[in-house]
């Protein structure tokens, strides 16, 4: 069913508008008449229209002037209207007009031109939305950060993306390996074809082979067949069974499936990820050596967040900008103490953990600035800090008594040892800066205190 088409007519005489548009269904078209294409009132309403009909028999709407307008408004199709056909038609098409018609054109001819123009306009808009989506989600700038490690990573990805080379992406969980794979695909020559994903974590091991290689029936295409001329992305490649690894090795050598009746050769680019050291798995016999070399023609390592702390601020701002946009809230800012708290965290869960913390902070924040009190870390109850020097439970406030006094003395000693550096003290105590400051306030501690345990 044809969607509703909104038409703007410019400088058309009322009689001509009636003659051209009298028989057009109001349920299918909305027609608005204006006197000038360049008036501010017209400019304000242009984005609501699909097609513009403009009289071109005057200098005001010459090919040269309309060329500038077409350039400034690429998502509106312009149709010129002339009293009669002449030799200027080619110049208007070159200027960017979709088509040129005469006042004597039939109703059927006009309808056909309008439908084609509306279809072209819709395609342009959809393509623009797609390009914006890709740019926002899969641009190299989505690898946020200014640290040396991230700059090296972006440079390497830009070099390998346009090729067909197999890429193994390694790094700890939550560091952004899947995003890197999507960026590589969307900047490759295969981006118009499928990006097929095999998630080995969520896929039951017994059906790996059936999903990956298929069963030979046309009704059940394998992932390899779906990825033909596109990209197959295997997440957590180390979870493939040795049998599946052997079959995949054979496929990568021949580019053909064993059950393929027609012997069709497939063209598949392989991207894979792992948070394990595959070379160690090869040495222990848990991973096929040949497959490892086939999948890692180029290896890319995503650094852990704790190894790129310089990127904390830019990553936090990136996440909060996305959250503000998604929730239609004003842009947040971060207080310096809130950022210091983020810098001091141990980041065992990497970027995924940071994103979740920022989402939580945005939910809790009641102003335009995220404060230290808005940032909450959810940590495992049995996690032990490698830098912790004490056994007193610091996770909750104690009542009056020996434990309460033990906390107080321990905090004072650690603060004095670190010259009252809150960040270093909190790290050594294995607590957040917010918790430390709350306890300092509770015990009314001051820098001149020299109490010892």
C-alpha positions, 0 to 999 in steps of 0.5 A: 500500500502506497504511503501518504505523500506530502507535496509542496507547490511553489509559485504555481498559479491556482488554476494550474494547481487545480488542473494538475492536482484536481483528481489526486486523492486527498487520502493519498496526498497532502498538498500545500501551496506557498508563494516562495521557496526561499521564504523563512516560513517555507524553510521551516516546513520543508522537512515535513514534505516529500516532494516539491513542485516548483514553477521554473519559467522565471529567473527566481527558480533558474537551474543555477538557483535551484542547484543550490537549493537541492544541495541544501535539501538532499532529502526532498525531491524537486519536480520542475513545472514548465509551460512547455518543453524546451532545451533547458530541461537538461540543465535542470536535471543536472542541477539536481531536480528529480524530473521536469514536467510541462503544464500539459502533462496528463493526470496519469503522467503526473501521478507516475512522476509523483510516485517515483519521486516519493519512492526515491525520497523515501529511499534516500531518507532510509539510507541516511538513517542507516548511515547515521546508525552505522556511524553512531554505532560502528564508527572507529570513534566508537572505540572511545579513548585517547590512551596510547593503547586505544590509538594503536588499536584503532589504527590497526583495525583501520588497516585490517578492516578493508581486507579479507584477512581473518582476525582474532580479537582477544581481551578480557570479558567486557572489554569491547571485543564484539564491538570491535568485530562489528566495526571491522565488518562495517568498514569492510567491502562485505558490509552490504552482506550478512554479519552472521554470529555464532555465540558459543556461550548461548549455543548448546555444544551438541548442536554446534556442528548442525548450526555451523555446517548445516544438515544438507537441506535447503530448509536449514541453511548453515551459518557458513552458508548464510555468511557467504560473501559476508562475515562469520563472527564466532564469539568465544572460539575456545568453546568449540569442541575439538571435533568442530574445530577439525571440521572448521579447519577443513572448511577453511582450507576448501571453502566447501561444505562436505554435504554440499551437493552442487560443490558450491564454493563459499566466500566467508570472512572469519572474525573470532574472539576469546578471553583465553590465551589460545596459544596456551590452549594449543600447547595443551592440546585443547585447541587445534594448532592449524585452526589457530593459525587460520583464524589469527592471520591478524591478532588484535588485543583489546586492553583491560580498562584497568590498563587504560585508566586515562580513558575513564573520563572520555568513556564516562562522557560517551556513555552519559551522552548516549543515555541523555539522548536515549532518555531525552534528558539534558546532558549530564556532567561529572563532578571532579570527586565523582571522576576520582572515584571512578579512577580509583575503582579496580574495574574487574568487569571492564567497560561493561561494568563502567557502562552499567555504573554510569546508567545507575548513576544517571538513574539516581542523579536528581540534578544535571551533575553526577556526584560521588553519591550517585555512583554505586559499585556492585561487588562480589561479597567474597571478593578480596582485595590484593591491596587490602592489609586488614581483616576488619569488615569494612563493608558496613557500619558497626555498632559501638564496641570493639569492632567499631573502634577497630575500624576507626583506628585502622582508618586513621592509621591508613590515612596517616600512612598515605598522608591523607590521600583518600584515593590511595587509602581507599584502595589499600582498605579495599573500599570506595572513596565514598565509603571512606569519606562517610566513615571519616565523617562518622568518626569525625576524623581530622588530618592532625589526628595521629592515633595509631592502632 
